[in-house]
Amino acid sequence: MTGTIKTKTDKGFGFISRDGETKDLFFHSTDLVGVTFDALQEGAAVAFDIVESEKGPRAKNVKLA
């Protein structure tokens, strides 16, 4: 799956927007692969897996596309 970093917070998490989807996908800094949270910029294209959590779907294995 691919998307774009929509927002990042100063608390170590953010949201990814996906084409064709209205709801953004949550990600945490521990879900990143090959890139640090600080180096990840809003608007960057990313690839990721989607997993189910207690609070709904979220992104895992997030890396720059």
Contacts in CASP RR format, 6 or more apart in sequence:
PFRMAT RR
TARGET T0000
AUTHOR 0000-0000-0000
METHOD contacts of the structure
MODEL  1
MTGTIKTKTDKGFGFISRDGETKDLFFHSTDLVGVTFDALQEGAAVAFDI
VESEKGPRAKNVKLA
1 18 0 8 1.000
1 47 0 8 1.000
1 48 0 8 1.000
1 49 0 8 1.000
1 50 0 8 1.000
1 59 0 8 1.000
2 18 0 8 1.000
2 19 0 8 1.000
2 45 0 8 1.000
2 46 0 8 1.000
2 47 0 8 1.000
2 48 0 8 1.000
2 65 0 8 1.000
3 16 0 8 1.000
3 17 0 8 1.000
3 18 0 8 1.000
3 19 0 8 1.000
3 45 0 8 1.000
3 46 0 8 1.000
3 47 0 8 1.000
3 48 0 8 1.000
3 65 0 8 1.000
4 16 0 8 1.000
4 17 0 8 1.000
4 43 0 8 1.000
4 44 0 8 1.000
4 45 0 8 1.000
4 46 0 8 1.000
5 14 0 8 1.000
5 15 0 8 1.000
5 16 0 8 1.000
5 40 0 8 1.000
5 41 0 8 1.000
5 42 0 8 1.000
5 43 0 8 1.000
5 44 0 8 1.000
5 46 0 8 1.000
6 14 0 8 1.000
6 15 0 8 1.000
6 16 0 8 1.000
6 17 0 8 1.000
6 24 0 8 1.000
6 42 0 8 1.000
6 43 0 8 1.000
7 14 0 8 1.000
7 15 0 8 1.000
7 24 0 8 1.000
7 42 0 8 1.000
8 14 0 8 1.000
8 37 0 8 1.000
8 40 0 8 1.000
8 42 0 8 1.000
12 28 0 8 1.000
12 29 0 8 1.000
12 37 0 8 1.000
13 26 0 8 1.000
13 27 0 8 1.000
13 28 0 8 1.000
13 29 0 8 1.000
14 26 0 8 1.000
14 27 0 8 1.000
14 28 0 8 1.000
15 24 0 8 1.000
15 25 0 8 1.000
15 26 0 8 1.000
15 27 0 8 1.000
16 24 0 8 1.000
16 25 0 8 1.000
16 27 0 8 1.000
16 46 0 8 1.000
16 48 0 8 1.000
16 59 0 8 1.000
16 62 0 8 1.000
17 24 0 8 1.000
17 25 0 8 1.000
18 24 0 8 1.000
18 25 0 8 1.000
25 48 0 8 1.000
25 50 0 8 1.000
25 57 0 8 1.000
25 58 0 8 1.000
25 59 0 8 1.000
26 55 0 8 1.000
26 58 0 8 1.000
26 59 0 8 1.000
27 48 0 8 1.000
27 58 0 8 1.000
27 59 0 8 1.000
27 60 0 8 1.000
27 62 0 8 1.000
28 58 0 8 1.000
29 37 0 8 1.000
31 48 0 8 1.000
31 58 0 8 1.000
31 59 0 8 1.000
31 60 0 8 1.000
31 61 0 8 1.000
31 62 0 8 1.000
32 40 0 8 1.000
32 62 0 8 1.000
32 63 0 8 1.000
33 61 0 8 1.000
33 62 0 8 1.000
33 63 0 8 1.000
34 63 0 8 1.000
34 64 0 8 1.000
35 62 0 8 1.000
35 63 0 8 1.000
35 64 0 8 1.000
40 46 0 8 1.000
40 64 0 8 1.000
44 64 0 8 1.000
45 64 0 8 1.000
45 65 0 8 1.000
46 59 0 8 1.000
46 62 0 8 1.000
46 63 0 8 1.000
46 64 0 8 1.000
46 65 0 8 1.000
47 62 0 8 1.000
47 63 0 8 1.000
47 64 0 8 1.000
47 65 0 8 1.000
48 59 0 8 1.000
48 60 0 8 1.000
48 61 0 8 1.000
48 62 0 8 1.000
48 63 0 8 1.000
49 59 0 8 1.000
49 60 0 8 1.000
49 61 0 8 1.000
50 57 0 8 1.000
50 58 0 8 1.000
50 59 0 8 1.000
50 60 0 8 1.000
51 57 0 8 1.000
51 58 0 8 1.000
51 59 0 8 1.000
51 60 0 8 1.000
52 58 0 8 1.000
END
